[in-house]
Amino acid sequence: MGLLDRIKSGWNAFMGRDPTTNYQTGTGYSRRPDRSRLSRGNDRSIVASIYNRIAMDAAQIVIKHARKDEEGRYIDTIKSHLNDCLSVEANLDQTGRAFMQDVVMSMLDEGVVAIVPTDTTVDPFTGAFDIDSLRVGKVIEWYPQWVKVRVYNERTGRKEELTLPKRLVALVENPFYAVMNEYNSTLQRLSRKLTMLDAVDEQTSSGKLNIIIGLPYVVKTEARRKQAENRRAEIEAQLTQSKYGIAYTDGTEHITQLNKALENNLLNQIEYLQNLLYGQLGVTKEYFEGSANEEVTLNYYTRTIEPILSAIVDEMNRKFLTKTARTQRQSLMFFRDSFKLIPLKTLAEVAGSLKQAEIITSNEARQALGYKPDKNKRSDELNNPNINPNKDNLKSGDAGTEDDPDTPGGLVQTEPEANVQK
């Protein structure tokens, strides 16, 4: 583009705006209004970190709108609006990955989450449709055939309540509902214990002295009580008005300190419930600390992440794909990059072994290492580099002749030099 064309067609965000133009921006907020908030005080405890860690790990798993063969194996990815929602842009405010993280966070917190198609190509009440955008909704009320959900409306900037048929909304229940969302579940008991510990800490660090003054006379009459109140107010004034908080008392008065730390077993109970929760979720403390080995991480993905993603994908397959589409072997599938769990020093060895077993191609191995694909056609073929390609068609028992010693598998029959007639 030339300089003149650049000047004519160029645009700058701070220049060339008409000040008389009335922009219909809608309602404004200081914070993002569509963001999901944790309920029941979970945002103020270690429960939020557990939810966030699981949601982040689940969101990094790739979900594709795929086509399968007759054996149920993945063939290719279908380029559809639904696949774009799950991989590129779920709605105006969220990418596909951010949307999945929102789904998992809301599901773990509420116990059940609604995935609502907010924009479709055709009215969903009239027939088959393709999904253009998805939103995470909170279930408000349940009906036999319908469900009331609260969903963010990007046109008005508010969360609104909608009553939609269950066949249109994907309702995903937390597979760990009995562990995390039941009233007396392990996680709920842990949350209540944490609340109690916070209350005790607040009382201990409130700044009160909590002392009892023993006066040298009996406080039973009204006059003596007024005298005791005056004495207490005098000591309070001495402490507050003193630079270092020092007061004096009579030699006959006794002061008893009560603000000692309370002896309780709350901390031990919290540690016990935390370890119990980790075991029931298939998570270890080392994983959250970032020191887990490959076996621990693989166990976590198998026992924790896989059930969550299976629940989401199965429900979306049931609600967002018609019977005709499922008959055509369309399905939503999720894939995890196994190379992310392999250390760099062993990644080359694993890639070489998989290539020799003809499981991955050279370009697929280069992609796992972060290199661009090779332009050689053989780099996209499944082959074992340790086998001579000229002998691929070798059959057992084939033998060549003396006239054609270069025939694949041919052997030249010769006699020992001592038996050759001269």
C-alpha positions in Angstrom: 0.0 0.0 0.0 1.3 3.4 -1.0 1.7 6.4 1.2 -1.4 8.2 -0.2 -3.5 5.1 0.0 -2.3 4.6 3.6 -3.4 8.1 4.5 -6.8 7.8 2.8 -7.8 4.4 4.1 -5.8 4.3 7.4 -7.6 4.5 10.7 -6.5 5.5 14.2 -8.4 4.9 17.3 -7.7 8.4 18.7 -8.3 10.4 15.5 -11.1 10.9 13.0 -14.0 10.4 15.4 -17.1 12.4 15.1 -17.8 13.9 18.6 -21.5 14.3 17.7 -22.0 10.6 17.1 -24.1 8.9 19.8 -22.6 5.5 20.5 -25.2 3.1 22.0 -22.8 1.4 24.4 -25.4 0.2 26.9 -25.0 -0.3 30.6 -21.5 0.1 31.9 -19.8 -1.8 34.8 -16.5 -1.4 36.6 -16.2 -5.2 36.6 -16.9 -7.8 34.0 -20.6 -8.6 34.4 -20.7 -12.0 32.6 -18.0 -13.5 34.9 -19.2 -16.4 37.1 -18.9 -15.8 40.8 -18.4 -18.6 43.3 -21.2 -19.1 45.8 -21.4 -19.9 49.5 -18.2 -18.2 50.4 -16.1 -20.6 48.3 -14.2 -17.7 46.8 -12.7 -16.9 50.2 -11.2 -20.3 50.9 -8.8 -22.9 49.5 -11.8 -24.4 47.7 -11.5 -21.7 45.0 -7.9 -22.8 44.3 -9.0 -26.4 43.9 -11.9 -25.4 41.5 -9.6 -23.2 39.5 -6.9 -25.8 39.1 -9.3 -28.5 37.9 -11.0 -26.0 35.6 -7.7 -24.9 34.0 -6.6 -28.5 33.5 -9.9 -29.5 31.9 -10.0 -26.4 29.6 -6.6 -27.3 28.1 -8.0 -30.5 26.7 -9.0 -30.0 23.1 -12.7 -30.8 22.2 -13.5 -31.3 18.5 -16.6 -31.9 16.4 -15.3 -35.0 14.7 -16.3 -37.7 12.4 -15.7 -41.4 13.3 -15.4 -44.5 11.3 -17.5 -47.7 11.7 -15.2 -48.8 14.6 -15.8 -45.5 16.4 -12.3 -44.2 15.7 -11.5 -40.5 14.9 -11.2 -39.8 11.2 -11.2 -36.0 10.8 -12.5 -32.7 12.2 -15.8 -31.3 10.9 -15.6 -27.6 10.2 -18.8 -26.5 11.8 -20.1 -23.5 13.8 -20.2 -25.8 16.9 -16.5 -26.7 16.4 -15.6 -23.0 16.2 -17.5 -22.3 19.4 -15.4 -25.0 21.2 -12.1 -24.1 19.7 -12.1 -20.4 18.6 -14.9 -18.2 19.9 -17.8 -19.4 22.1 -19.4 -16.0 22.4 -18.6 -12.3 22.2 -16.8 -12.3 25.5 -15.1 -15.7 25.7 -12.8 -17.9 23.7 -13.4 -21.6 23.4 -10.9 -22.3 26.2 -12.3 -19.6 28.5 -15.8 -20.9 27.9 -14.8 -24.5 28.9 -13.0 -23.2 32.1 -16.2 -21.3 32.9 -18.3 -24.4 32.4 -16.1 -26.6 34.7 -15.9 -23.9 37.4 -19.7 -23.3 37.5 -20.3 -27.1 37.5 -18.0 -27.7 40.4 -19.5 -24.9 42.4 -23.2 -25.3 41.7 -23.3 -29.1 41.2 -25.0 -28.7 37.8 -24.4 -26.3 34.9 -26.5 -25.3 31.9 -24.8 -24.8 28.5 -27.3 -22.7 26.6 -27.1 -22.0 22.8 -27.9 -18.3 22.7 -27.5 -17.8 18.9 -28.6 -20.4 16.3 -28.9 -20.4 12.5 -32.6 -21.6 12.7 -35.3 -21.3 15.3 -34.6 -24.4 17.5 -38.3 -24.9 18.1 -38.9 -25.5 14.4 -36.2 -28.0 13.4 -32.5 -28.8 13.2 -30.1 -25.9 13.8 -26.5 -25.0 13.9 -25.1 -23.3 17.0 -23.3 -19.9 16.6 -22.7 -19.1 20.2 -22.8 -20.7 23.7 -23.2 -19.3 27.2 -22.9 -20.8 30.7 -26.2 -20.6 32.6 -27.2 -21.2 36.2 -30.2 -23.4 36.9 -32.8 -21.6 38.9 -35.8 -23.9 38.8 -36.5 -27.4 37.5 -39.7 -28.5 35.6 -40.7 -31.8 34.1 -39.9 -30.8 30.5 -38.5 -27.3 31.0 -35.8 -25.6 33.0 -35.4 -22.0 34.1 -31.8 -20.7 33.7 -30.1 -17.4 34.4 -27.9 -16.4 31.4 -25.9 -13.3 30.5 -27.5 -11.4 27.7 -24.7 -9.6 25.8 -27.2 -7.3 24.1 -28.4 -5.7 27.3 -25.4 -6.4 29.5 -27.5 -8.1 32.2 -28.1 -11.6 33.4 -31.7 -12.6 32.5 -33.8 -15.6 33.4 -35.1 -17.8 30.6 -37.4 -20.8 30.6 -36.2 -23.3 27.9 -36.9 -26.9 27.1 -34.5 -29.5 28.4 -33.9 -30.9 25.0 -32.4 -27.6 23.9 -30.1 -27.0 27.0 -27.1 -29.2 27.9 -27.5 -29.9 31.6 -24.2 -31.3 33.0 -24.1 -32.6 36.5 -20.9 -32.8 38.4 -19.7 -36.4 38.5 -18.2 -35.7 41.9 -21.5 -34.3 43.2 -21.6 -36.7 46.3 -18.1 -35.5 47.2 -18.3 -31.8 46.5 -21.9 -30.6 46.5 -24.0 -32.6 48.9 -24.8 -30.8 52.1 -22.7 -33.1 54.3 -20.1 -34.0 51.7 -16.4 -33.8 52.4 -15.8 -30.5 50.6 -18.8 -28.9 52.3 -17.6 -30.0 55.7 -14.1 -28.6 54.9 -15.7 -25.3 53.9 -17.6 -25.1 57.2 -14.4 -25.9 59.2 -12.5 -23.2 57.4 -15.2 -20.7 58.2 -15.0 -21.6 61.9 -11.2 -21.3 61.8 -11.5 -17.8 60.2 -14.0 -16.8 63.0 -11.6 -18.0 65.7 -8.7 -16.2 64.1 -10.7 -13.0 63.8 -11.6 -13.1 67.5 -8.1 -13.8 68.5 -6.6 -10.9 66.5 -9.4 -8.4 67.2 -7.2 -6.3 69.5 -9.2 -6.8 72.7 -7.3 -7.3 75.9 -9.9 -9.6 77.5 -8.9 -9.0 81.1 -10.7 -9.2 84.4 -10.0 -6.7 87.2 -10.3 -8.0 90.8 -11.4 -5.1 93.0 -10.7 -5.2 96.8 -14.4 -4.9 97.7 -17.6 -6.7 97.1 -19.6 -5.5 94.1 -23.2 -6.1 95.1 -24.8 -2.8 95.7 -25.6 -0.2 93.1 -23.0 2.2 94.5 -20.3 -0.4 94.4 -21.1 -1.2 90.8 -20.9 2.4 89.8 -17.6 2.6 91.5 -16.3 -0.5 89.6 -17.5 1.0 86.3 -15.7 4.2 87.0 -12.5 2.2 87.9 -12.8 0.2 84.6 -13.3 3.4 82.6 -10.3 4.9 84.3 -8.0 2.0 83.4 -9.3 2.1 79.7 -8.5 5.8 79.5 -5.0 5.2 80.9 -4.4 2.5 78.2 -5.8 4.4 75.3 -4.2 7.8 76.2 -0.8 6.3 77.0 1.8 6.3 74.3 2.9 2.7 75.0 -0.4 1.4 76.4 0.6 1.4 80.1 -1.7 1.7 83.1 -1.4 1.5 86.9 -3.5 -0.2 89.5 -3.8 -0.4 93.2 -1.7 -3.0 95.0 -4.9 -4.7 96.3 -6.3 -5.1 92.7 -5.7 -8.2 90.7 -5.7 -8.5 86.9 -6.4 -11.8 85.1 -5.5 -12.1 81.4 -8.0 -14.1 79.2 -6.8 -13.5 75.6 -4.7 -16.7 75.4 -5.0 -18.8 72.2 -7.9 -21.3 72.4 -6.8 -24.9 72.4 -8.9 -26.7 69.7 -8.4 -29.3 67.0 -9.8 -27.3 64.1 -6.5 -27.3 62.2 -6.1 -31.0 62.6 -9.6 -31.6 61.4 -9.0 -29.3 58.4 -5.9 -31.2 57.4 -7.7 -34.5 57.7 -10.6 -33.4 55.6 -8.3 -31.8 53.0 -6.3 -35.0 52.6 -9.6 -37.0 52.5 -10.9 -34.7 49.7 -7.7 -35.0 47.7 -8.0 -38.8 47.9 -11.7 -38.8 46.8 -11.0 -36.5 43.9 -8.0 -38.5 42.7 -5.7 -35.5 43.4 -2.5 -35.3 45.5 -1.0 -32.5 47.4 2.2 -32.8 45.3 0.2 -32.0 42.2 -1.1 -28.7 43.5 2.4 -27.8 44.6 3.8 -28.6 41.2 6.1 -31.4 42.3 4.1 -34.4 41.1 5.8 -36.9 38.8 4.5 -38.3 35.5 2.6 -41.2 37.1 0.8 -39.0 39.6 -0.2 -36.6 36.9 -1.5 -39.3 34.7 -3.5 -40.7 37.5 -5.0 -37.3 38.1 -6.0 -36.9 34.5 -7.5 -40.3 34.4 -9.5 -40.2 37.7 -10.4 -36.5 37.8 -10.3 -34.7 34.5 -11.6 -37.6 32.3 -14.9 -38.1 34.2 -15.6 -34.3 34.0 -14.9 -34.0 30.3 -16.8 -37.2 29.6 -19.9 -35.8 31.4 -19.7 -32.6 29.4 -19.1 -34.2 26.0 -21.7 -36.9 26.4 -24.4 -34.3 27.3 -23.5 -32.1 24.4 -23.6 -35.0 22.1 -27.0 -35.9 23.3 -28.4 -32.3 23.1 -26.5 -30.6 20.3 -26.3 -33.4 17.7 -29.4 -34.8 16.1 -30.0 -38.5 15.6 -29.3 -38.0 11.9 -25.9 -36.5 12.7 -25.1 -39.3 15.1 -26.1 -41.8 12.4 -23.6 -40.1 10.1 -21.0 -40.9 12.8 -20.6 -37.3 14.0 -19.5 -36.9 17.6 -17.8 -34.5 20.0 -14.5 -36.0 21.1 -11.7 -34.7 23.4 -8.0 -35.2 23.0 -5.1 -34.7 25.4 -1.6 -34.0 24.3 0.4 -36.7 25.9 3.7 -35.2 25.0 3.1 -32.4 27.6 3.7 -34.9 30.4 7.0 -36.1 29.0 10.3 -34.4 30.1 12.3 -32.8 27.4 15.3 -35.2 27.9 13.1 -38.2 27.1 10.8 -36.6 24.6 13.1 -37.4 21.6 13.4 -41.1 22.7 9.7 -41.5 23.0 9.1 -39.8 19.6 11.7 -42.0 18.0 10.1 -45.1 19.4 6.6 -44.1 18.2 8.0 -43.3 14.8 9.7 -46.7 14.5 6.4 -48.4 15.6 4.7 -46.4 12.8 2.3 -44.6 15.2 3.3 -41.0 14.4 4.9 -39.3 11.4 8.0 -37.2 11.4 6.1 -34.0 11.1 3.9 -34.9 14.0 7.0 -35.5 16.1 8.4 -32.2 14.9 5.2 -30.4 15.9 5.4 -31.9 19.4 9.0 -30.6 19.7 7.9 -27.1 18.5 9.5 -27.2 15.0 7.8 -26.4 11.7 6.8 -29.3 9.4 9.3 -30.7 6.9 8.4 -30.2 3.2 9.5 -33.7 2.3 6.6 -36.0 1.4 8.0 -38.9 3.4 7.8 -36.8 6.6 4.0 -37.1 6.4 4.1 -40.9 5.9 4.0 -43.6 8.5 7.3 -45.5 8.0 10.0 -47.1 10.0 13.3 -45.3 9.3 15.3 -48.5 10.2 13.8 -50.5 7.4 15.1 -50.1 3.8 12.2 -48.9 1.7 13.4 -50.9 -1.3 12.6 -54.1 0.5 9.1 -53.2 1.7 7.6 -55.8 -0.8 9.9 -58.6 0.2 8.1 -61.8 0.7 9.3 -64.8 2.6 10.8 -67.4 0.4 11.5 -65.2 -2.6 15.0 -65.6 -4.1 16.7 -63.8 -7.0 18.8 -65.2 -9.7 22.3 -64.8 -10.8 21.2 -62.9 -13.9 19.4 -60.3 -11.7 21.4 -60.0 -8.5 19.7 -56.6 -7.7 16.3 -58.1 -7.4 14.8 -57.4 -3.9 15.5 -60.4 -1.9 17.6 -62.0 -4.6 20.5 -64.2 -3.6 23.4 -65.0 -6.0 24.2 -68.8 -5.9 28.0 -69.3 -6.3 30.3 -72.2 -5.7 33.3 -72.1 -3.5 36.4 -70.9 -5.3 38.1 -74.3 -4.8 35.4 -76.1 -6.8 35.4 -73.8 -9.8 36.8 -75.4 -12.9 39.5 -73.4 -14.7 
